[in-house]
Amino acid sequence: MHILENGKFRDDNWHFSAQGDNFQDGNICYSAQEIDRAIGRNSKGKIGILIKPDESVDKIRPYLSKLHMVCLEFHSFSDGRAFSQARYLREICGYKGIIRVRGNCLPDQYGFLLRCGVNQIAMSSSKMEKEWQEHPQFFSVAYQPSTLNEKPNGPLFRRSLNNDEK
Amino acid sequence: MPSSPASNTIGNYQYDSIDHDFLRDRITQFRHQINRRLSGELTEDEFKPLRLMNGLYLQIHAYMLRVAIPYGILNSRQMRILAKVAHDYDKGYGHLSTRQNIQFNWIKLENVADILELLAQENLHAIQTSGNCIRNVTSDHFAGAASDEIVDPRIHAEIIRQWSTLHPEFTFLPRKFKISITGSSQDRVCAHFHDIGIMMRLNENNEPVFKIYVGGGLGRTPIVGKLIRDNLPQSELIAYLEAILHVYNVYGRRDNKFKARIKILVQHLGIEKFRQKVETFYNQMDHEKYRLTNDMVQEIQNHFNKPTLTSSKDAEQILERDIQKDEDFSRWVQHNVTSHFHEGYACMTISCKSKKQAPGDLTSHQMNGIAELSERFSFGEIRISHRQNIVFGHVRKDDLYSLFKELHQYDLHTANISMITDMITCPGLDYCSLANARSLPIAKELTDYFQDNNLEDKIGPLQLNISGCINACGHHHTSAIGVLGVDKHGHEAYQITLGGQEGEKSQIGKIIGPALSREELLSSLKKIVNYYLLHRNEKENFSQNLQRIGLDKFKEIAYAHS
């Protein structure tokens, strides 16, 4: 997968488990239904879980400390449930691992994704890569707290957005 | 860099330079998005939510730009900028919306970024006035002035506005989200018909506490909101709102646009289960992080200036004298003027419902006139009511007569506030691609009829609202008499609703019978009003009369052949 992290693109080697396959090694991202198989895995490879927009994070909450990655999805850019799932993982569950997002999201959503605690974006096409890299730099402040716990900058909940940290 | 202009204006939040920079950043971002659309990099589908979040709709004839007027307060400089937009970029007028915004109906896409630059000069913008995000927070058009006010809601309206601006989690909600807030014992903000309606009061320690209603709304499925939490302390306001929005974003329907509002979710789960979900999340939040302290509130309050109210001892007597000598003025005071907490002042509503133009419309000339008059008579502060009228919050009683006379030159002296001709009317089939029927000609004909036959005062206060389709943008559900445009075998037709009410006794009007043609509608409405006039008890208003006599009787009258 071609992913964007910290403002840079790279390829990575996560395999997304599909029903019936029997990959044993490497980094594997399982569906939420396969959580038992994922946790019971006997391998040096890393474990991830894919949560669909209509699935509850609470399903995997007891196992979060064992997960290296949680992957969230956008079936459509207008379906913003991944924002809530990411926020919930960070703020309520205290999840410290990687949150990746894949699917149909727009570069215009990058700033929001980061503030909800997402680290990595899987690129669905190379078409908009430049946009993804450049987009968050439009704003230098935000008006509410976020999972990034940015520095206060002014009255109420205004925060400084440090655009170097992506 | 200089901070916001005119820092001596009253009534609305004074930006600092960082706030002003934020607006500029937003415009830069939107220019960029427009260019990507024009170059084809963004499809119309992808561009649509982005332009909607900048208040840009595509309608039948042109783009419509909806400019935010946070909690309905403007200063005169802002009004002049709006007049300039109307004149330079529109057909010379703007339209007041039912959520205290202003709309321009004839905008070209290539001018939008320039218009936003112009607006930003006076800290105006179109952020989140459309799209599936948190919209303009609306409030009491008599805020900070009404004699029945407990606490001025504008500070907290501003707090909620800031908190909801480009919120990272709540910008791609299942559907639009509307919040209103009042600090009066009387609900003038339709709190029970909002996604979240907030009523503020003071507890026994004089601290603000909040009553939160959720899941109210109009449209295709009108529902009165349910109480989710009472006595919410100020410190918890933002945390609680976060919890409600989070639950909505997670559980709101994504499969069907017409079932995606929070009202549907609350109805589906029931308020108990919905509250449980909200409080489960709320109880796990870090409340320290979201705490709204007194200091924070005070800091926001410091960005608001208050008017210096000084009046002469004779103000009341002068007003009485003026009333005695001019019958038209007397009538105008009776209908358009309401009481202020300061005995030397009054709140005054300028009716935008004259016979001469579409309800809620203002020409750029009128906007400039309002700006000038507000500076002379009301500290340069202007309010927009959700009934699509203009309010001056602080007018000296002994100035009212001069103001009344000045209003004549702008045709803004119509004395009909809360009367049957003070209608909320949607743009209807003349402008809107969603409409089934035209609404503006109905409003015009009814206005002509009631005014030409001198029936307004005889009828007394009576709300009549007109919607061109079931989306109910004319709020026909909440008026005593409502008109709903429908499609009957491909033709424009109308249904009548009776018994709607805003405020504490919020009620949804009931459809009384099958659809009528335009001629039948007008005839039936006249019969209904006539019947009321003939059969009411002394001092009985229409709603009371309807309750006493019963819907069935009015239905019979409406559908009787003449």
Interface residues (C-beta under 8 A of the other chain):
Chain A: P53 F77 S78 D79 G80 R81 F83 S84 Q85 R87 Y88 E91 I92 L106 D108 Q109 G111 F112 L113 L114 R115 C116 K127 M128 E131 F138 F139 S140 V141 A142 Y143 Q144 P145 S146 N149 N153 G154 P155 L156 F157 R158
Chain B: D16 I18 D21 F22 D25 R26 T28 Q29 H32 Q33 R36 E41 E46 P49 L50 N132 I159 Q162 W163 S164 T165 L166 H167 P168 E169 F170 T171 F172 L173 I238 H246 N249 V250 R254 F281 Q284 M285 D286 K289 Y290 M296 E299 I300 H303
